[in-house]
């Protein structure tokens, strides 16, 4: 059986990969993954929910929450959600 990869799952996999790779491109990879996620949804409200799902799943997976990477992800997602909330 082939599992369908939703945009949220695809984004989460890319964010996971970026968190595991210690290089200067981690932030850029996160931004690209979030850009792709947002482009998969038409309405701002859908984008907000998808961003929250990625953040929730990333936090839920048992990662340490107070790392520079997790702070970067949380801040980036919150800024994007705030941006889209003005259009929702």
BAKOLMAR-176787 format. One record per residue (C-alpha): z, x, y; residue number from 1; chain. Coordinates in steps of 0.05 Angstrom, whole numbers. Each point is the difference from the previous one (the first is absolute). Example, Ala and Ser with C-alpha at 12.3 -4.5 7.8 and 13.67 -1.06 7.14 Angstrom:
2
up	east	north	pos	unit
156	246	-90	1	A .
-13	27	69	2	A .
***
This chain:
88
up	east	north	pos	unit
0	0	0	1	A .
-20	27	68	2	A .
53	-8	55	3	A .
-27	-21	67	4	A .
24	46	55	5	A .
19	-40	61	6	A .
-5	33	69	7	A .
76	5	1	8	A .
2	36	-68	9	A .
-56	47	22	10	A .
36	17	64	11	A .
66	10	-36	12	A .
-32	49	-49	13	A .
-29	40	58	14	A .
67	0	36	15	A .
35	22	-64	16	A .
-50	57	-7	17	A .
9	21	72	18	A .
76	0	-9	19	A .
-6	46	-61	20	A .
-46	50	32	21	A .
34	48	48	22	A .
-55	16	49	23	A .
-16	-11	72	24	A .
-49	-55	-17	25	A .
53	-48	-27	26	A .
5	-38	66	27	A .
-76	-6	6	28	A .
-4	-26	-72	29	A .
52	-53	16	30	A .
-38	-22	62	31	A .
-65	-4	-39	32	A .
32	-41	-55	33	A .
30	-48	50	34	A .
-67	-6	37	35	A .
-34	-18	-66	36	A .
55	-51	-15	37	A .
-6	-33	67	38	A .
-76	-4	-5	39	A .
7	-39	-66	40	A .
31	-58	37	41	A .
-30	-43	54	42	A .
59	-33	33	43	A .
55	37	36	44	A .
53	-39	-38	45	A .
-30	23	-67	46	A .
0	72	25	47	A .
74	-5	20	48	A .
18	-27	-69	49	A .
-41	54	-36	50	A .
32	55	41	51	A .
69	-27	-16	52	A .
-17	-3	-74	53	A .
-20	73	0	54	A .
64	20	36	55	A .
43	-43	-45	56	A .
-31	26	-64	57	A .
5	72	24	58	A .
74	-9	15	59	A .
13	-39	-64	60	A .
-28	53	-46	61	A .
65	39	4	62	A .
-21	52	50	63	A .
49	33	48	64	A .
-4	-41	64	65	A .
21	51	50	66	A .
-55	52	-9	67	A .
-48	20	55	68	A .
-57	-32	-39	69	A .
36	-67	-9	70	A .
18	0	74	71	A .
-73	14	17	72	A .
-24	-57	-44	73	A .
52	-49	26	74	A .
-14	17	73	75	A .
-76	-3	-10	76	A .
4	-67	-36	77	A .
47	-30	52	78	A .
-46	21	57	79	A .
-60	-30	-34	80	A .
38	-65	-15	81	A .
21	-4	73	82	A .
-72	10	21	83	A .
-25	-56	-46	84	A .
57	-47	18	85	A .
-29	-4	71	86	A .
-64	-29	-30	87	A .
31	-45	-53	88	A .
***
